[in-house]
Every structure is written in C-alpha cells, then in structure tokens.
Amino acid sequence: MSYQDDPYTSRSDAGRFGRWLASRRAETWMFFAAGVLLGGLFF
C-alpha cells in the first residue's frame, strides 16, 4: 500500500503528521485506539 498515491498524504501538513507519528508511534496509536474504543462505546 503506497501512501504516495493518496492526494491527501502528499500535502505538507500530512507529511509533518507522518513524521510526528513516526517519532512516537506506540503511545500515539495506543491513545488513538483508546479514544476510538471509548468513543464507540459512549457515543
């Protein structure tokens, strides 16, 4: 799956977000998964 084909990820802010995710992947995805889980349960 190549992210370069997606027009949304080719923007500069998406690039910064990608580098930000790469710098702290585990914590970010744990909080993201917890937020989605809690959001799905309560909302």
Backbone torsions as a table, in degrees:
resi	resn	phi	psi	omega
1	MET	NA	112.7	-177.2
2	SER	-97.9	125.7	-178.6
3	TYR	-80.7	-11.7	-179.8
4	GLN	-71.2	-23.0	-179.9
5	ASP	-76.1	-19.1	-179.3
6	ASP	-81.2	122.3	-177.7
7	PRO	-65.4	-23.9	-177.8
8	TYR	-76.1	-30.9	-178.3
9	THR	-84.0	-7.0	-178.9
10	SER	-85.0	-5.8	178.7
11	ARG	-77.4	160.1	-175.0
12	SER	-69.5	-36.7	-179.6
13	ASP	-67.2	-35.3	176.7
14	ALA	-67.0	-34.6	177.8
15	GLY	-66.0	-41.9	177.4
16	ARG	-64.8	-40.0	179.2
17	PHE	-65.2	-37.2	178.3
18	GLY	-65.0	-42.4	178.1
19	ARG	-68.3	-34.1	177.7
20	TRP	-66.4	-40.0	177.5
21	LEU	-65.6	-39.9	-177.5
22	ALA	-66.9	-29.3	-177.6
23	SER	-76.3	-29.3	179.4
24	ARG	-141.3	70.5	-171.2
25	ARG	-74.8	-48.6	-171.5
26	ALA	-63.1	-50.8	-177.1
27	GLU	-63.9	-42.4	-177.5
28	THR	-61.9	-46.2	-177.1
29	TRP	-72.6	-28.0	176.4
30	MET	-67.9	-44.7	177.7
31	PHE	-66.2	-38.1	179.3
32	PHE	-64.1	-44.9	179.6
33	ALA	-65.6	-40.1	178.8
34	ALA	-64.9	-40.4	179.1
35	GLY	-64.7	-42.5	178.8
36	VAL	-65.9	-40.2	-179.7
37	LEU	-64.9	-48.9	-179.9
38	LEU	-66.4	-39.0	178.0
39	GLY	-63.6	-38.5	179.5
40	GLY	-70.1	-31.4	-178.6
41	LEU	-76.7	-44.3	-171.2
42	PHE	-97.7	-21.7	179.0
43	PHE	-120.1	NA	NA
